[in-house]
Amino acid sequence: MFEPQRSSFARQLEPIQVSAHVREVAQWVVMLLGWVWLGEQGMRMGWTLASGVLPVALWWATRLLMRGNHWALRSTTAAMGLLGALSAVSVLLPGILASLKGLPVGLAHASLLAVAVLWGAWSGLVETSSRGISLQTGTLPWHPVLAAALVWVTWRVPGGALPATAAVSLLMTACAVVLCTHDRARVGLLPVCRAPRAGLAGVLAPSGMGLMMGGLWLSNVWCAGLGWTVETMVAWHVAMMAALPMLVAMIGRWVRAHLAPHPAWFDARAQSCLSLSMLALGASMLLGQTAWHGLLAMFLPSVAWALHCIRPRAAMHNPERALHWLSRCLALALGPALLLWVGLATPMHGPGAMQSALALLGTFAAAQVLLLWRRQPVARPTWFTT
């Protein structure tokens, strides 16, 4: 008997598809919340080393070290769930220790670093399990937008540090349950890794986005000239990271449909070149002294990150070979290590530290654009690195 073909919307409402969408929202929540909460705690506790970005840099580095390594590829759903539960509970510890009188301040600081390591290891397992970012479901990438809304509501819970931290713990617990439930139901059905490149070109845009997210907590130096409050800065940074992939995807669909239907104009190499060009152009905006130049210096690398997220990916069937040690070292050096250097240099050089870091990434990006136009890139698996 003839069965009418279901619409794409109807297919998305199937239980397995709903579970996949909910899982992706949870994965984005875990990542966005790490950028916002860990950096805020480092600044709130009066951390003098690296202007409070040390917990963020440690969390970021742990994610990169854990993601795609031998142990992570062979870990079980139970191990991921245990790390998630420990991370959700441990976020309460720094605030409790800081509120107790008579205890050394260093104890609360050490506990925050321990939370960063646990959270980073959990994030690395989550991203390994999903083989990285998945914005390839055939729909517009609305998942990070919903995740950003959840993070914002949780972060803005009133009532002091401990009630807000309790809300963060509850949200992390819910994410851990969602991630474990979905992964347990699809054991043996893990997708293959999809990505065009694992070299320097695939590291630069995520590193630029990560520097700006980590730069939220550099004693407000980066955005001091704009006169923004902390809440406004957090809102804009999270919005750029979460909403731009959907906005860029919508613009890309319209351009393909109305202006440039030729598919070769939107292959992996063309999108990589466009992403790297945005990063290089954003670095050149640092030569100006006006507020508009500063805004463009933040906005254009964010667009580069969005293009990196939605770029075409080729299926690869050997995820155990993913993220070669050289790519891992590049991601560590141009990501958390560079962020830590910016934090250490900011007290002496102010915004010049972040400007120098973005200029370095922009220079590498401009060189990569020239290389990509000269040779066809080789498809290799990778994970997104922010």
C-alpha positions in Angstrom: 0.0 0.0 0.0 1.3 3.4 -0.9 2.6 5.4 2.1 2.8 9.2 1.6 6.2 10.6 2.2 6.5 12.5 5.5 7.7 16.0 5.6 11.1 16.9 7.1 9.3 18.5 10.1 7.4 15.3 10.7 10.6 13.3 10.6 12.2 15.6 13.2 9.3 14.8 15.6 10.2 11.1 15.7 11.4 10.1 19.1 14.9 9.3 18.0 15.2 12.7 16.3 13.8 14.5 19.2 16.3 12.8 21.5 19.1 13.8 19.2 18.0 17.4 19.1 17.7 17.5 22.9 21.1 16.0 23.3 22.7 18.6 21.1 21.1 21.4 23.1 22.5 19.8 26.2 26.0 19.6 24.7 25.8 23.3 23.8 24.7 24.2 27.3 27.7 22.3 28.8 30.0 24.3 26.6 28.5 27.8 26.9 28.0 27.4 30.6 31.7 26.6 31.0 32.7 29.8 29.3 30.4 31.9 31.4 30.4 30.4 34.9 34.1 29.4 35.3 35.3 32.8 34.2 32.9 34.6 36.4 33.9 32.6 39.4 37.6 33.2 38.7 36.9 37.0 38.6 34.5 37.0 41.6 37.0 35.2 43.9 39.5 37.9 43.4 41.9 35.7 41.5 45.1 37.7 40.8 46.8 35.3 38.4 45.9 35.8 34.7 43.0 38.1 35.7 40.7 35.2 36.5 41.0 33.4 33.2 43.1 30.6 34.6 40.1 28.3 35.4 38.7 28.9 31.8 42.1 28.1 30.2 42.5 25.0 32.3 38.9 23.8 31.4 39.6 24.5 27.7 42.9 22.7 27.7 41.4 19.7 29.5 38.7 19.5 26.9 41.3 19.5 24.1 43.4 16.9 25.8 40.5 14.6 26.5 38.6 14.9 23.2 39.4 12.1 20.8 42.2 10.5 22.8 42.5 6.7 23.2 40.7 6.6 26.6 37.9 8.9 25.6 37.1 6.8 22.4 36.8 3.7 24.5 35.0 5.1 27.6 31.5 4.0 28.4 28.3 5.9 28.9 28.6 5.2 32.6 32.0 6.9 32.8 30.6 9.9 31.0 27.6 10.0 33.4 29.8 9.7 36.4 32.0 12.6 35.3 28.9 14.7 34.6 27.5 14.0 38.0 30.8 14.8 39.7 31.0 18.1 37.7 27.4 19.1 38.6 28.0 18.5 42.3 31.5 20.0 42.4 30.4 23.4 41.2 28.9 24.0 44.6 32.2 23.4 46.4 34.1 26.7 45.6 31.2 28.8 46.8 30.8 26.8 50.0 34.5 26.9 50.8 34.7 30.7 50.1 31.8 31.4 52.4 33.3 29.5 55.4 35.3 31.7 57.7 38.7 30.6 58.9 39.6 28.7 55.7 42.5 29.8 53.5 41.4 31.5 50.3 43.7 29.2 48.3 41.5 26.3 49.2 38.5 27.7 47.3 40.8 28.6 44.4 42.2 25.1 44.3 38.7 23.6 44.3 37.7 25.9 41.4 40.7 24.5 39.4 39.5 21.0 40.3 36.0 21.8 39.0 37.6 23.1 35.8 39.5 19.8 35.2 36.4 17.7 36.0 34.2 19.8 33.7 36.8 19.8 31.0 37.2 16.0 31.1 33.4 15.6 31.0 33.1 18.0 28.0 35.8 16.1 26.2 33.9 12.8 26.6 30.6 14.4 25.5 32.2 15.8 22.3 34.0 12.5 21.6 30.8 10.6 22.0 29.0 12.9 19.5 32.1 13.0 17.2 32.2 16.8 17.7 29.8 19.5 16.8 26.8 18.3 14.8 25.1 21.2 13.2 24.4 18.9 10.2 20.8 17.8 11.0 19.4 19.3 7.8 17.7 22.1 9.8 18.8 25.6 10.8 21.2 25.4 13.8 18.7 26.6 16.4 20.2 24.3 19.1 22.9 26.8 20.4 20.3 29.6 20.5 18.0 27.6 22.9 21.1 26.5 24.9 22.2 30.2 25.2 18.7 31.1 26.5 18.9 28.4 29.1 22.4 29.5 30.2 21.4 33.1 30.4 18.3 32.4 32.5 20.4 30.2 34.8 23.2 32.7 35.1 20.8 35.5 36.0 19.2 33.7 38.9 19.0 36.3 41.7 19.8 35.7 45.4 23.5 35.7 45.7 26.3 33.4 44.6 25.1 30.2 46.2 21.5 30.2 44.8 22.9 31.0 41.3 25.4 28.2 41.6 22.7 25.8 42.7 20.8 26.7 39.5 24.0 26.0 37.5 24.4 22.6 39.3 20.7 21.7 38.5 21.1 22.6 34.8 24.3 20.6 34.6 22.6 17.6 36.2 19.8 17.8 33.7 22.3 17.9 30.9 24.1 14.9 32.3 20.9 12.9 32.4 19.9 13.9 28.8 23.4 13.0 27.5 23.6 9.6 29.2 20.0 8.6 28.3 20.5 9.4 24.7 23.9 7.7 24.4 22.7 4.6 26.2 19.9 4.3 23.7 22.1 4.5 20.7 25.0 2.2 21.8 26.6 0.7 18.7 25.2 3.4 16.4 27.8 6.1 16.9 28.2 8.3 13.8 31.3 8.7 11.8 33.4 11.8 12.2 32.6 14.5 9.6 35.1 17.3 9.0 37.3 18.5 6.1 40.5 19.3 7.9 42.3 18.9 11.2 45.3 21.2 10.5 45.9 24.9 11.3 43.0 26.1 9.1 40.6 24.2 11.3 42.1 25.6 14.6 42.2 29.3 13.9 38.5 30.3 13.9 37.6 28.3 17.1 40.7 29.7 18.8 39.6 33.3 17.9 36.1 32.7 19.3 37.6 31.1 22.4 39.8 34.0 23.0 36.9 36.4 22.9 34.8 34.2 25.2 37.7 33.9 27.7 38.3 37.6 27.3 35.0 38.3 29.0 36.7 38.1 32.4 39.9 40.1 31.8 38.8 42.7 34.3 36.6 44.3 31.6 39.6 45.7 29.9 38.7 44.4 26.4 35.4 46.1 26.3 36.1 49.0 28.7 36.0 51.6 25.9 32.4 50.7 25.1 31.1 51.5 28.5 29.2 48.2 28.8 28.2 46.4 32.0 29.2 42.9 32.6 25.7 41.6 31.9 25.7 43.4 28.5 29.1 42.0 27.6 28.1 38.4 28.5 24.9 38.8 26.5 26.6 40.0 23.4 29.4 37.4 23.6 27.1 34.5 24.1 24.7 35.8 21.4 27.6 36.0 18.9 28.7 32.5 19.7 25.3 30.9 19.7 23.1 32.9 17.3 25.6 33.6 14.5 25.7 30.0 13.2 22.0 30.1 12.6 22.1 33.6 11.1 25.0 32.7 8.7 23.2 29.5 7.7 20.0 31.4 6.9 22.0 33.9 4.8 23.8 31.0 3.0 20.5 29.3 2.1 19.1 32.5 0.7 22.3 33.2 -1.4 22.3 29.6 -2.7 18.7 29.8 -3.7 18.6 33.3 -5.3 22.1 34.5 -6.2 24.6 31.7 -6.6 23.1 28.3 -7.2 26.4 26.8 -8.4 27.4 24.3 -5.7 31.2 24.6 -6.3 31.0 28.2 -4.9 30.1 26.7 -1.5 32.4 23.7 -1.2 34.6 23.1 1.9 37.6 25.0 0.6 35.6 28.1 -0.3 33.9 28.2 3.1 37.2 27.7 4.8 38.8 30.5 2.8 35.8 32.8 3.7 36.1 31.9 7.4 39.8 32.6 7.5 39.4 35.8 5.5 36.9 37.1 8.1 39.4 36.2 10.9 42.2 38.1 9.1 39.9 41.1 8.3 38.9 41.2 12.0 42.5 41.4 13.0 43.1 44.3 10.6 40.3 46.3 12.4 42.6 46.5 15.3 44.6 49.1 13.4 41.7 51.6 13.9 41.1 53.5 17.2 37.3 54.0 17.1 34.6 52.0 18.9 33.4 50.7 15.5 36.8 49.2 14.8 36.7 47.5 18.2 33.2 46.1 17.5 34.3 44.8 14.1 37.4 43.3 15.6 35.0 41.2 17.8 32.2 40.6 15.2 34.2 39.4 12.2 36.1 36.6 14.1 32.7 35.5 15.4 31.4 35.3 11.9 34.5 33.2 11.0 33.5 30.9 13.9 30.0 30.6 12.6 31.2 29.7 9.1 33.5 27.2 10.6 30.6 25.6 12.4 28.3 25.1 9.3 31.1 24.2 6.8 30.6 21.1 4.7 32.1 17.9 6.2 33.2 14.7 4.5 32.4 11.4 6.2 35.5 9.7 7.7 35.4 6.2 9.0 38.5 6.1 11.2 37.8 8.4 14.2 40.6 6.7 16.2 43.0 8.5 14.0 41.3 11.9 14.6 43.0 14.9 16.1 46.6 14.0 15.4 49.1 15.1 18.0 50.3 18.1 15.9 46.7 19.4 15.5 46.2 18.9 19.2 49.4 20.9 20.0 48.3 23.7 17.6 44.9 23.8 19.3 46.5 24.0 22.8 49.1 26.6 21.8 46.7 28.9 19.9 43.8 28.4 22.3 44.2 28.0 26.1 47.9 28.7 26.2 47.4 32.0 24.2 44.4 32.9 26.4 46.6 32.4 29.5 49.3 34.6 28.0 46.7 37.3 27.4 45.5 37.1 31.0 49.1 37.4 32.3 49.9 40.3 29.9 46.7 42.3 30.4 47.7 44.0 33.7 50.7 45.5 32.0 49.5 46.0 28.4 45.7 46.4 28.8 43.7 45.7 25.6 47.0 45.5 23.6 47.4 41.9 24.9 44.2 40.7 23.4 44.8 42.7 20.2 48.2 41.1 19.8 46.7 37.6 20.2 44.0 38.3 17.6 46.6 39.9 15.3 48.6 36.7 15.5 45.6 34.5 14.6 44.8 36.9 11.8 48.3 36.7 10.4 48.1 32.9 10.4 44.7 33.0 8.8 45.8 35.3 5.9 48.7 32.8 5.2 46.3 29.9 5.3 44.0 31.5 2.8 46.9 31.7 0.3 47.8 28.1 0.9 44.2 26.8 0.6 43.8 28.5 -2.8 47.0 26.9 -4.0 46.2 23.3 -3.1 43.2 21.1 -2.6 42.8 20.3 1.1 42.9 16.6 2.2 39.9 15.5 4.2 40.7 14.5 7.8 38.5 14.1 10.8 38.5 16.8 13.5 36.6 18.2 16.5 35.7 21.8 16.9 38.2 23.3 19.3 36.5 26.1 21.3 
